[in-house]
Amino acid sequence: MKTELSAKFFARARKSIPGGVNSPVRACKSVGCDPLFVSKARGATITDVDGNEFIDFVGSWGPMILGHAHPAVVEAVRRTALDGTSFGAPTPLEVELAELVCDSVPSLEKVRFVNSGTEATMSAIRLARGYTGRNVVVKFDGCYHGHADSFLVKAGSGVITLGIPGSPGVPEDIVKNTLSIPYNDVEVLEQTLRDPALAIACVIVEPVAGNMGVIVPELDFLRKLRELTSELGIILIFDEVITGFRLALGGAQERFGIMPDLTCLGKIIGGGLPVGAYGGKKEIMDTVAPEGPVYQAGTLSGNPLAMAAGLALVKELRKPGFYDELEEKSSRFAEGLQRIADNAPFPTALNRIGSMMTCFFTAGPVRDFASAMQADTERYGRYYRHMLAGGVWLAPSQFEAAFVSAAHDRAQLETALNMTESSFKKIADR
C-alpha cells in the first residue's frame, strides 16, 4: 500500500493545522499510524490520494447510509448550487425538509436547523434550562454529545480515544452543573433523579450509545428513564445524531417506542453535509427565539445545499422496504462477524443493533462505560492496521461504530469478513 502522498499532506498539514487534522480522532494516534488523506468516495468505497481503494465502514461517521456520492443527493446539491450556495435568509427548501423530518420522527412537532450535532445538543440543553428554570444537566458516562463545555465530563468518542479525562479551558463553574452517571444502571438513575438537592433541567442520552463503541440500552433502562423524567418534570433529550434515520426512519425512538421531549439530529439529515437539528414538543420549541425568550441563532442555519441534500436523502429512506433490506444485509454481515469472534483465540464481544456495530477486544458483555474500557486498545490498533492494509477502512478507534450502508454489496461484505478472519489470526499473539 502506497502512502507517500498522504505522508506529504500530513507533513504539510501539521504546519498549519493543530495536529495536522481538523478533528482529533482522525490523527489515528490510538491505532499507531498516520492518517491517510482521502481524495474521493463512491458507493461503499473510499479512495486516498495515493490511489488506494478501501471498503468503507465509517461512512463519514454514520450519515452515508445510502453510500457515498449517491446520484440523487449529488444532483440535488448540483441543481441547488446553480442558484446560489448561501443566502442567510429563509428558503422553501428548509420548510420542506422541516415538514419531512417532523413527519418522519415520531416525537417532533417543531424543529430548528443548526450547523452540527454539537450545536444541536448545546442548543437543546439551553432550551431545557430556559423552559424549566433549572440548571443541572444529567448525562451518562461514555456518551458523547459534542464538544460544548457542559458535555466534556466523562465524554466518549475522541476524548476517551485520546485518554483525555476532560479538557482544559472548561470552567468549573460550568461543569459543576453537569452530572455524569453510569449508562444502563437503573438504580443510580433513580437515586440521582429523585435527589431533592438537585434542580435537574434535563437528562440527555444517546438512546443507543455509539461513542464508546456501540452499546445497546436495556429496555428497562430507557423505560425507567422516560417514566422518571415525566414524573419529575425533567426534560428528556434523545441525542439521535447517530441513531436518527439510521436505526429506523424515526430513529431509536421509533425502534424502541419511547418518546423523548426533545431530539437532536445530525449530518444524516443533510445528506452528509454540515447540518444538525433539534426539535420536539410544540410547547417547548415555542420558547425558542424569535417566538420565545431562549436565544439561538446561526448565520448558515438552513443552508440551501444541506437542505437540498437532506431532502433527497430522506426521500430515498422513505421508499418501501429500505430499512428491511438494510437490516437483512447488516444481520447477515454481523452473523459472519459473530462466527469469527466465537472462534477467536482472544476475548471478543460483538455489539450490534441495526446497521451499526462494534467489535470489542474484551470478554463480554459490554453494557456500559466501565466494561467498554476493558477493551484491549493495543490489539485493536493492530487489527485496524491489518484491515487497512487489506483494503478495509474502519474507524481509527476502538470506541466507535462500524456502519453498513445500502451501497455495500454481498461481495464487499464477504471480502470484509475474510479480511477480519485473516486479521484475527495475525493479531492472536503479542
C-alpha positions as CSV (number, residue, x, y, z in Angstrom):
1,M,0.0,0.0,0.0
2,K,1.5,3.3,-1.1
3,T,1.3,6.2,1.4
4,E,3.8,8.7,0.0
5,L,1.3,11.4,-0.9
6,S,-0.6,11.0,2.3
7,A,2.6,11.4,4.3
8,K,3.4,14.6,2.4
9,F,0.0,16.1,3.0
10,F,0.2,15.2,6.7
11,A,3.6,16.9,7.0
12,R,2.2,20.0,5.3
13,A,-1.0,19.9,7.5
14,R,0.9,19.8,10.8
15,K,2.5,23.2,9.9
16,S,-0.9,24.9,9.6
17,I,-3.5,22.7,11.4
18,P,-3.2,21.6,15.0
19,G,-2.1,18.0,15.0
20,G,-2.5,18.0,11.2
21,V,-6.2,17.3,11.5
22,N,-9.5,19.1,12.0
23,S,-10.9,16.6,14.4
24,P,-8.7,14.7,16.9
25,V,-9.6,11.0,16.2
26,R,-8.6,11.4,12.5
27,A,-4.9,11.7,13.6
28,C,-5.0,7.9,14.1
29,K,-2.8,8.1,17.2
30,S,-4.6,5.4,19.1
31,V,-4.2,2.9,16.3
32,G,-0.5,3.5,15.9
33,C,-0.2,5.0,12.4
34,D,-0.6,8.3,10.5
35,P,-3.8,9.3,8.7
36,L,-4.5,8.6,5.0
37,F,-5.8,11.6,3.1
38,V,-8.9,11.0,1.1
39,S,-9.4,12.1,-2.5
40,K,-12.8,10.7,-3.3
41,A,-15.5,8.2,-2.4
42,R,-18.2,6.3,-4.4
43,G,-20.9,3.9,-3.1
44,A,-19.2,1.8,-0.3
45,T,-15.6,2.6,-1.3
46,I,-13.3,5.4,-0.4
47,T,-10.0,6.2,-2.2
48,D,-7.0,8.0,-0.8
49,V,-4.6,10.4,-2.5
50,D,-2.2,7.6,-3.3
51,G,-4.9,5.7,-5.2
52,N,-5.5,3.1,-2.6
53,E,-9.2,2.0,-2.5
54,F,-10.9,0.7,0.6
55,I,-14.3,-0.8,1.5
56,D,-15.7,1.9,3.8
57,F,-17.4,1.0,7.2
58,V,-17.0,4.6,8.6
59,G,-19.4,6.3,6.2
60,S,-18.3,9.8,7.4
61,W,-19.1,8.6,10.9
62,G,-22.6,7.4,10.1
63,P,-24.5,9.7,7.8
64,M,-23.7,7.9,4.5
65,I,-26.5,5.4,4.9
66,L,-27.0,5.5,1.1
67,G,-23.3,5.3,0.4
68,H,-21.1,8.0,-0.9
69,A,-22.0,10.3,-3.8
70,H,-25.5,8.9,-4.2
71,P,-26.8,10.2,-7.6
72,A,-30.0,11.7,-6.1
73,V,-28.1,13.6,-3.4
74,V,-25.3,14.8,-5.8
75,E,-27.9,16.0,-8.3
76,A,-29.9,17.9,-5.7
77,V,-26.7,19.7,-4.5
78,R,-25.6,20.5,-8.1
79,R,-29.0,21.8,-9.1
80,T,-29.3,23.9,-5.9
81,A,-25.8,25.3,-6.1
82,L,-26.6,26.8,-9.6
83,D,-28.9,29.2,-7.9
84,G,-26.5,30.1,-5.0
85,T,-24.9,28.5,-2.1
86,S,-26.0,30.6,0.9
87,F,-28.4,33.4,1.5
88,G,-28.7,34.0,5.2
89,A,-32.5,34.1,4.6
90,P,-35.4,31.7,4.7
91,T,-35.8,29.3,1.7
92,P,-38.6,26.9,0.7
93,L,-36.1,24.0,1.0
94,E,-35.8,24.4,4.8
95,V,-39.6,24.4,5.1
96,E,-39.9,21.3,3.0
97,L,-37.2,19.5,5.0
98,A,-38.6,20.6,8.3
99,E,-42.0,19.1,7.3
100,L,-40.4,15.9,6.2
101,V,-38.3,15.5,9.3
102,C,-41.3,16.2,11.6
103,D,-43.4,13.7,9.7
104,S,-40.6,11.0,10.0
105,V,-39.6,11.4,13.6
106,P,-42.4,10.5,16.0
107,S,-41.8,13.0,18.8
108,L,-41.1,16.0,16.6
109,E,-43.8,18.7,16.3
110,K,-41.3,21.5,15.5
111,V,-37.7,21.5,14.5
112,R,-34.9,24.1,14.3
113,F,-32.0,23.5,11.9
114,V,-28.4,24.3,13.0
115,N,-25.0,23.5,11.6
116,S,-23.7,20.5,13.6
117,G,-24.6,17.9,16.1
118,T,-22.7,19.8,18.8
119,E,-24.7,22.9,18.0
120,A,-27.9,20.9,18.2
121,T,-27.1,19.3,21.7
122,M,-25.8,22.6,23.0
123,S,-29.0,24.4,21.9
124,A,-31.2,21.7,23.3
125,I,-29.8,21.9,26.8
126,R,-30.1,25.7,26.8
127,L,-33.7,25.3,25.8
128,A,-34.3,22.7,28.5
129,R,-32.8,25.0,31.1
130,G,-34.8,28.0,29.8
131,Y,-38.0,26.1,29.7
132,T,-37.7,24.6,33.2
133,G,-35.9,27.4,35.0
134,R,-33.4,24.8,36.4
135,N,-29.7,24.4,35.7
136,V,-28.5,20.8,36.3
137,V,-27.9,18.5,33.3
138,V,-27.6,14.8,33.7
139,K,-25.7,12.7,31.1
140,F,-24.2,9.2,31.1
141,D,-20.6,8.1,31.3
142,G,-19.1,7.5,27.9
143,C,-21.9,9.2,26.0
144,Y,-20.6,11.9,23.7
145,H,-22.8,14.9,22.9
146,G,-20.3,17.1,21.1
147,H,-17.6,19.4,22.5
148,A,-19.6,22.1,24.2
149,D,-18.3,22.8,27.7
150,S,-21.2,21.2,29.5
151,F,-20.6,17.8,27.9
152,L,-16.9,17.3,28.4
153,V,-17.4,15.3,31.6
154,K,-16.7,11.6,31.2
155,A,-17.4,12.0,27.5
156,G,-17.0,9.3,24.8
157,S,-15.6,9.4,21.3
158,G,-12.3,11.2,20.8
159,V,-12.0,12.2,24.4
160,I,-11.6,8.6,25.6
161,T,-9.8,7.6,22.4
162,L,-7.0,10.0,23.3
163,G,-7.2,9.2,27.0
164,I,-8.2,12.8,27.9
165,P,-10.2,13.0,31.2
166,G,-11.9,16.2,30.2
167,S,-10.5,19.4,28.7
168,P,-8.5,22.4,29.8
169,G,-10.5,25.6,29.1
170,V,-13.7,24.3,30.6
171,P,-14.5,26.4,33.7
172,E,-15.5,24.6,36.9
173,D,-18.5,26.9,37.2
174,I,-19.9,25.3,34.1
175,V,-19.3,21.6,34.6
176,K,-20.5,21.8,38.2
177,N,-24.0,21.8,36.8
178,T,-23.3,18.6,34.8
179,L,-23.7,15.2,36.4
180,S,-22.5,12.0,34.7
181,I,-23.8,8.7,35.8
182,P,-23.4,5.1,34.6
183,Y,-25.3,4.0,31.4
184,N,-27.7,1.2,31.8
185,D,-27.8,1.5,35.6
186,V,-31.5,1.9,36.7
187,E,-30.7,2.1,40.4
188,V,-28.2,5.0,40.2
189,L,-30.6,6.7,37.7
190,E,-33.5,6.7,40.1
191,Q,-31.3,7.8,43.0
192,T,-30.0,10.7,41.0
193,L,-33.2,12.0,39.5
194,R,-35.0,11.8,42.8
195,D,-32.3,13.7,44.7
196,P,-34.2,16.6,46.3
197,A,-31.0,18.7,46.4
198,L,-30.7,18.7,42.6
199,A,-32.5,21.1,40.3
200,I,-32.4,18.9,37.2
201,A,-33.4,20.6,34.0
202,C,-32.8,17.7,31.6
203,V,-31.4,14.3,31.0
204,I,-29.6,13.8,27.7
205,V,-28.8,10.4,26.5
206,E,-27.7,8.5,23.4
207,P,-30.6,6.1,23.2
208,V,-28.0,3.7,21.7
209,A,-24.5,4.6,22.7
210,G,-22.3,5.0,19.7
211,N,-19.4,7.0,21.0
212,M,-17.9,4.5,23.5
213,G,-18.5,1.8,20.9
214,V,-22.0,0.6,20.2
215,I,-23.8,-0.2,23.4
216,V,-27.4,-1.2,23.2
217,P,-29.6,0.1,26.1
218,E,-31.5,-2.3,28.2
219,L,-35.2,-1.6,27.6
220,D,-35.9,-1.3,31.4
221,F,-33.3,1.5,31.5
222,L,-34.9,3.6,28.7
223,R,-38.4,2.9,30.0
224,K,-37.5,3.9,33.6
225,L,-35.7,7.0,32.2
226,R,-38.9,8.1,30.4
227,E,-41.1,7.2,33.4
228,L,-38.9,9.2,35.9
229,T,-38.4,12.3,33.8
230,S,-42.1,12.5,33.1
231,E,-43.0,12.1,36.8
232,L,-40.4,14.7,37.9
233,G,-40.9,17.3,35.2
234,I,-37.5,16.8,33.8
235,I,-36.9,17.3,30.0
236,L,-35.7,14.1,28.3
237,I,-33.4,14.7,25.4
238,F,-32.5,11.9,23.0
239,D,-29.3,12.6,21.2
240,E,-30.0,10.8,17.9
241,V,-27.2,12.4,16.0
242,I,-26.0,8.9,15.1
243,T,-29.2,6.8,15.5
244,G,-31.6,9.2,13.9
245,F,-32.7,7.9,10.4
246,R,-30.1,5.2,10.9
247,L,-31.9,2.6,13.1
248,A,-35.3,3.4,11.5
249,L,-36.9,6.3,9.7
250,G,-37.9,7.6,13.1
251,G,-34.6,6.7,14.8
252,A,-34.2,4.8,18.0
253,Q,-37.4,6.3,19.5
254,E,-39.4,4.6,16.8
255,R,-37.5,1.4,17.2
256,F,-38.0,1.3,20.9
257,G,-41.3,3.0,21.1
258,I,-40.1,5.5,23.7
259,M,-40.7,9.2,23.0
260,P,-38.4,11.9,24.3
261,D,-39.4,15.6,24.9
262,L,-36.5,16.9,22.6
263,T,-34.5,15.2,19.9
264,C,-31.1,16.1,18.5
265,L,-30.2,15.1,14.9
266,G,-27.1,15.3,12.9
267,K,-25.4,15.1,9.5
268,I,-27.6,12.4,8.1
269,I,-30.5,14.9,7.6
270,G,-28.1,16.9,5.3
271,G,-27.0,14.0,3.2
272,G,-23.7,14.2,5.0
273,L,-23.2,18.0,4.6
274,P,-22.6,20.0,7.8
275,V,-26.0,20.2,9.4
276,G,-27.8,19.4,12.7
277,A,-31.2,20.0,14.2
278,Y,-33.1,19.9,17.5
279,G,-36.8,19.7,17.9
280,G,-39.6,18.3,19.9
281,K,-42.9,19.2,21.6
282,K,-44.5,22.4,20.4
283,E,-44.9,23.9,23.8
284,I,-41.1,23.6,24.4
285,M,-40.0,24.6,21.0
286,D,-42.2,27.7,21.1
287,T,-39.9,29.2,23.8
288,V,-37.1,29.4,21.2
289,A,-36.5,32.9,19.8
290,P,-38.0,34.8,18.0
291,E,-41.2,33.2,19.3
292,G,-39.9,32.9,22.9
293,P,-37.1,34.1,25.1
294,V,-34.5,31.3,24.6
295,Y,-32.0,32.7,22.2
296,Q,-30.3,30.6,19.5
297,A,-29.2,31.7,16.0
298,G,-27.0,30.7,13.1
299,T,-26.0,32.6,10.0
300,L,-25.7,29.5,7.9
301,S,-28.5,27.5,9.5
302,G,-30.9,26.1,6.9
303,N,-28.1,26.3,4.3
304,P,-29.8,25.5,0.9
305,L,-27.2,22.9,-0.2
306,A,-27.6,21.0,3.0
307,M,-31.4,21.2,2.9
308,A,-31.5,20.0,-0.7
309,A,-29.2,17.1,0.1
310,G,-31.3,16.2,3.1
311,L,-34.5,16.3,1.2
312,A,-33.0,13.9,-1.5
313,L,-31.7,11.5,1.1
314,V,-34.8,11.3,3.3
315,K,-37.0,10.7,0.3
316,E,-34.8,7.7,-0.6
317,L,-35.0,6.4,3.0
318,R,-38.8,6.7,2.9
319,K,-39.1,4.3,0.0
320,P,-40.8,1.0,0.9
321,G,-38.5,-1.8,2.1
322,F,-35.4,0.3,2.5
323,Y,-34.9,-0.4,6.2
324,D,-35.9,-4.1,5.9
325,E,-33.2,-4.6,3.2
326,L,-30.6,-2.8,5.3
327,E,-31.5,-4.8,8.4
328,E,-31.2,-8.1,6.5
329,K,-27.8,-7.1,5.0
330,S,-26.5,-5.9,8.3
331,S,-27.8,-9.0,10.2
332,R,-26.1,-11.4,7.7
333,F,-22.8,-9.5,8.0
334,A,-23.0,-9.5,11.8
335,E,-23.7,-13.2,11.9
336,G,-20.4,-13.7,9.9
337,L,-18.5,-11.4,12.4
338,Q,-20.0,-13.3,15.3
339,R,-18.8,-16.7,13.9
340,I,-15.3,-15.3,13.6
341,A,-15.5,-13.7,17.1
342,D,-16.7,-17.0,18.6
343,N,-13.7,-18.8,17.2
344,A,-11.1,-16.0,18.0
345,P,-8.2,-17.1,20.2
346,F,-8.7,-14.0,22.4
347,P,-11.7,-12.5,24.1
348,T,-14.0,-10.6,21.7
349,A,-17.5,-9.2,22.1
350,L,-19.7,-8.0,19.2
351,N,-22.4,-5.5,19.9
352,R,-24.9,-4.7,17.1
353,I,-28.2,-3.0,16.6
354,G,-29.5,-2.4,13.1
355,S,-26.7,-1.3,10.7
356,M,-24.3,-0.1,13.4
357,M,-21.9,-2.4,15.3
358,T,-18.7,-2.6,17.3
359,C,-16.3,-5.5,17.8
360,F,-14.7,-5.0,21.3
361,F,-11.5,-6.8,22.1
362,T,-12.6,-7.9,25.5
363,A,-14.8,-10.5,27.1
364,G,-18.4,-9.6,27.1
365,P,-20.9,-8.4,27.9
366,V,-20.1,-4.8,27.1
367,R,-23.0,-2.8,28.6
368,D,-21.6,0.4,29.9
369,F,-18.5,2.7,30.0
370,A,-16.7,0.6,32.6
371,S,-17.0,-2.6,30.6
372,A,-16.1,-0.8,27.4
373,M,-12.9,0.5,29.0
374,Q,-11.7,-3.1,29.5
375,A,-11.1,-3.4,25.7
376,D,-7.6,-4.1,24.5
377,T,-6.9,-1.0,22.5
378,E,-3.4,-2.1,21.6
379,R,-4.9,-5.2,19.9
380,Y,-7.5,-3.1,18.2
381,G,-4.7,-0.9,16.8
382,R,-3.0,-3.9,15.3
383,Y,-6.4,-5.1,13.9
384,Y,-7.0,-1.7,12.4
385,R,-3.6,-1.7,10.6
386,H,-4.1,-5.2,9.2
387,M,-7.6,-4.4,8.0
388,L,-6.4,-1.1,6.4
389,A,-3.5,-2.9,4.6
390,G,-6.1,-5.4,3.3
391,G,-8.4,-2.7,1.9
392,V,-10.9,-2.3,4.7
393,W,-11.5,1.2,6.1
394,L,-12.5,1.1,9.8
395,A,-12.8,3.8,12.5
396,P,-9.4,4.6,13.9
397,S,-10.6,4.0,17.4
398,Q,-11.9,1.0,19.4
399,F,-14.6,3.2,20.8
400,E,-16.6,4.0,17.6
401,A,-19.1,2.2,15.4
402,A,-18.9,0.5,12.1
403,F,-21.7,1.2,9.7
404,V,-23.2,-0.9,6.9
405,S,-24.8,1.2,4.1
406,A,-27.2,0.4,1.4
407,A,-24.3,0.6,-1.1
408,H,-22.4,-2.4,0.4
409,D,-22.8,-5.4,-1.8
410,R,-22.5,-9.1,-0.9
411,A,-19.0,-9.4,-2.4
412,Q,-17.7,-6.4,-0.4
413,L,-19.2,-7.7,2.8
414,E,-17.7,-11.2,2.2
415,T,-14.3,-9.6,1.5
416,A,-14.5,-7.7,4.8
417,L,-15.3,-10.9,6.6
418,N,-12.4,-12.8,5.0
419,M,-10.1,-9.9,6.0
420,T,-11.4,-10.0,9.5
421,E,-10.8,-13.7,9.9
422,S,-7.2,-13.3,8.4
423,S,-6.5,-10.3,10.7
424,F,-7.7,-12.1,13.8
425,K,-5.1,-14.8,13.1
426,K,-2.4,-12.3,12.7
427,I,-3.1,-10.4,15.9
428,A,-3.6,-13.5,18.1
429,D,-0.1,-13.3,19.6
430,R,1.5,-10.3,21.2
